[in-house]
Amino acid sequence: MKHTAYFNLLDALKENGCAICFLIKKTIHKSLDDFLYEQVNDPGVRKEIKESFGFCNRHAWQLQKFGDGFGLSIIYQYLSRLLIDKMDKKIDPKALIKGLLQDKEIRNFQKIQNTCMVCKKEKEVERRYIEVFIENFEDTELQLAFKNSSGLCLPHLLTLLKLCKDIKISAKILKIEAVRIKSIIEELKEFERKHDYRFSKEKFGKEGDSWIRAIEKLIGKESVF
């Protein structure tokens, strides 16, 4: 039986760009929305936020863009109070500074991409869908969808190659991706050609956004990495 993740992957392969990036962004957007409207006061979530001392820069600003000042005011008042409690200890400055620098939560904050609850969620989503992709790659429908898609970005392709234990599957995926990358190179060459003053009157075709697709192909969708 095929599970929901399989069909989500098939649908994502119909979208522009890397399917894994698309699924991560979609899942994380819902996760952030759920957090703001349902989990701000959840004790388990609050404990996780305390341990990491908040969110990484990228996810904090993603939350800000939801415009829910009330939900975020609760979280950041809580974090600010935690910080001031650490700073207000009645000890000499040297001991205070040492204590802050050695504080477990502050140290977690300094390496926050390893502890941010949303970063962790991203990694879980990434791994789950890449594993579904590998496990079902020989499925005719999935393989055809992949061939007709934009493929995977380089970061997710490399992650897939690390996780895939079947060299035959890895080789097939690389072959498909190589064709796709060569196609982008040809479009980029055409894009450059039409910037030559001799051909500047020619209208752009599908190569018009090839430079944007090339960026995404090599580094993934914005705000995923």
C-alpha positions as CSV (number, residue, x, y, z in Angstrom):
1,M,0.0,0.0,0.0
2,K,1.1,3.5,-0.8
3,H,1.1,6.0,2.1
4,T,0.2,9.7,2.1
5,A,3.8,10.7,1.9
6,Y,4.1,8.9,-1.4
7,F,1.2,10.8,-3.0
8,N,2.5,14.0,-1.5
9,L,5.8,13.3,-3.2
10,L,4.0,12.6,-6.6
11,D,2.1,15.9,-6.3
12,A,5.3,17.8,-5.4
13,L,7.1,16.5,-8.5
14,K,4.5,18.4,-10.5
15,E,5.6,21.7,-9.0
16,N,8.5,23.9,-10.2
17,G,11.9,23.3,-8.6
18,C,13.1,20.6,-6.2
19,A,10.2,18.5,-4.8
20,I,11.9,17.9,-1.5
21,C,12.4,21.7,-1.0
22,F,8.7,22.2,-1.9
23,L,7.5,19.6,0.6
24,I,9.8,21.0,3.4
25,K,8.5,24.6,2.8
26,K,4.9,23.4,2.7
27,T,5.2,21.3,5.8
28,I,7.1,23.9,7.8
29,H,4.7,26.6,6.9
30,K,1.8,24.6,8.3
31,S,3.9,23.7,11.3
32,L,4.7,27.3,12.1
33,D,1.0,28.2,11.6
34,D,-0.1,25.4,14.0
35,F,2.6,26.6,16.5
36,L,1.3,30.1,16.6
37,Y,-2.4,29.2,16.9
38,E,-2.3,26.1,18.9
39,Q,1.0,25.5,20.7
40,V,2.4,28.7,22.1
41,N,1.3,27.7,25.6
42,D,1.9,24.0,25.2
43,P,4.2,22.8,28.1
44,G,6.1,20.3,25.9
45,V,6.7,22.9,23.2
46,R,7.6,25.5,25.8
47,K,10.2,23.1,27.2
48,E,11.7,22.6,23.8
49,I,11.9,26.4,23.2
50,K,13.5,26.9,26.6
51,E,16.2,24.3,25.9
52,S,17.2,25.9,22.5
53,F,16.5,29.4,23.9
54,G,14.2,30.2,21.0
55,F,14.5,29.8,17.3
56,C,17.3,30.3,14.7
57,N,17.3,33.6,12.9
58,R,15.7,32.2,9.7
59,H,12.8,30.6,11.5
60,A,12.2,33.5,13.9
61,W,11.8,35.9,11.0
62,Q,9.6,33.4,9.2
63,L,7.3,33.4,12.3
64,Q,7.4,37.2,12.3
65,K,6.0,37.2,8.7
66,F,2.8,35.5,9.9
67,G,1.9,38.8,11.6
68,D,0.8,37.1,14.9
69,G,2.2,39.7,17.3
70,F,0.2,38.3,20.2
71,G,1.5,34.7,19.9
72,L,5.1,35.8,19.4
73,S,4.9,38.4,22.3
74,I,4.1,35.5,24.6
75,I,7.1,33.5,23.5
76,Y,9.6,36.4,23.4
77,Q,8.4,37.7,26.8
78,Y,9.0,34.2,28.2
79,L,12.5,34.1,26.6
80,S,13.4,37.6,27.7
81,R,12.4,36.8,31.3
82,L,14.6,33.7,31.1
83,L,17.5,35.8,29.9
84,I,17.1,38.5,32.6
85,D,16.9,35.9,35.3
86,K,20.3,34.6,34.2
87,M,21.7,38.2,34.0
88,D,20.2,39.4,37.3
89,K,22.1,36.9,39.6
90,K,23.6,38.7,42.6
91,I,27.2,37.5,42.0
92,D,30.4,39.3,41.0
93,P,30.7,40.3,37.3
94,K,33.4,37.7,36.6
95,A,31.3,34.8,37.9
96,L,28.3,36.2,36.1
97,I,30.0,36.3,32.7
98,K,31.5,32.9,33.2
99,G,28.1,31.6,34.2
100,L,26.4,33.0,31.1
101,L,29.0,31.7,28.8
102,Q,28.8,28.2,30.3
103,D,25.0,28.2,30.6
104,K,23.5,25.1,28.9
105,E,20.7,27.0,27.2
106,I,22.9,29.9,26.1
107,R,25.4,27.4,24.6
108,N,22.5,25.7,22.8
109,F,21.5,29.1,21.4
110,Q,25.0,29.6,20.0
111,K,24.7,26.4,18.0
112,I,21.0,26.9,17.4
113,Q,20.7,25.3,14.0
114,N,21.3,22.0,15.9
115,T,18.6,22.8,18.5
116,C,16.0,25.0,16.9
117,M,12.7,23.0,17.0
118,V,11.8,24.1,13.4
119,C,15.3,23.2,12.0
120,K,14.8,19.7,13.6
121,K,11.4,19.4,12.0
122,E,12.9,20.4,8.6
123,K,15.5,17.6,8.9
124,E,12.8,15.1,9.8
125,V,10.6,16.1,6.8
126,E,13.6,16.0,4.5
127,R,14.7,12.6,5.6
128,R,11.2,11.1,5.5
129,Y,10.5,12.2,1.9
130,I,13.9,11.3,0.6
131,E,13.5,7.8,2.1
132,V,10.0,7.6,0.5
133,F,11.6,8.7,-2.8
134,I,14.3,6.0,-2.6
135,E,12.0,3.2,-1.5
136,N,9.6,3.8,-4.3
137,F,11.9,4.9,-7.1
138,E,11.4,1.8,-9.1
139,D,7.6,2.5,-9.2
140,T,6.8,3.4,-12.8
141,E,4.5,6.3,-11.9
142,L,7.1,7.9,-9.5
143,Q,10.0,7.4,-11.9
144,L,8.0,9.0,-14.8
145,A,7.0,11.9,-12.6
146,F,10.6,12.5,-11.6
147,K,11.8,12.4,-15.3
148,N,9.1,15.0,-16.1
149,S,9.9,17.2,-13.1
150,S,12.5,19.9,-12.3
151,G,14.4,17.2,-10.4
152,L,16.2,17.8,-7.1
153,C,18.4,20.6,-6.0
154,L,22.1,19.8,-5.4
155,P,21.9,19.8,-1.6
156,H,19.0,17.3,-1.6
157,L,20.5,15.2,-4.4
158,L,23.7,14.8,-2.2
159,T,21.6,13.9,0.8
160,L,19.8,11.3,-1.2
161,L,23.1,9.8,-2.4
162,K,24.3,9.5,1.2
163,L,21.1,7.8,2.3
164,C,20.6,5.5,-0.8
165,K,22.2,2.1,-0.3
166,D,21.3,0.8,-3.8
167,I,24.0,1.9,-6.3
168,K,21.7,1.1,-9.3
169,I,19.1,3.5,-8.1
170,S,21.7,6.2,-7.3
171,A,23.1,5.8,-10.8
172,K,19.7,6.1,-12.5
173,I,18.9,9.3,-10.5
174,L,22.3,10.8,-11.4
175,K,21.7,10.0,-15.1
176,I,18.3,11.7,-15.1
177,E,19.7,14.7,-13.2
178,A,22.7,15.0,-15.6
179,V,20.3,15.3,-18.6
180,R,18.4,18.0,-16.7
181,I,21.5,20.0,-15.8
182,K,22.8,19.9,-19.4
183,S,19.4,21.3,-20.5
184,I,19.7,24.2,-18.0
185,I,23.3,24.9,-19.3
186,E,21.9,25.1,-22.9
187,E,19.2,27.5,-21.8
188,L,21.7,29.6,-19.9
189,K,23.8,29.8,-23.1
190,E,20.8,30.9,-25.0
191,F,20.0,33.5,-22.3
192,E,23.5,34.9,-22.6
193,R,23.4,34.9,-26.4
194,K,20.2,37.1,-26.4
195,H,22.0,39.6,-24.2
196,D,24.5,40.2,-27.0
197,Y,23.5,43.4,-28.7
198,R,23.5,41.6,-32.1
199,F,20.6,39.5,-31.0
200,S,19.0,41.8,-28.4
201,K,15.8,42.2,-30.5
202,E,15.0,38.5,-30.2
203,K,12.4,37.7,-27.5
204,F,13.1,35.5,-24.6
205,G,11.5,32.1,-24.5
206,K,11.7,29.5,-21.7
207,E,15.3,30.4,-21.1
208,G,14.2,33.8,-19.7
209,D,14.2,32.5,-16.1
210,S,16.9,29.9,-16.6
211,W,19.3,31.9,-14.4
212,I,16.8,31.7,-11.5
213,R,16.2,28.0,-12.0
214,A,20.0,27.5,-12.1
215,I,20.4,29.2,-8.8
216,E,17.6,27.1,-7.3
217,K,19.1,23.9,-8.8
218,L,22.4,24.4,-7.1
219,I,21.3,25.8,-3.7
220,G,17.6,24.9,-3.3
221,K,14.6,27.0,-2.7
222,E,14.8,30.2,-0.7
223,S,14.6,29.7,3.2
224,V,15.1,25.9,3.1
225,F,18.8,25.8,3.9
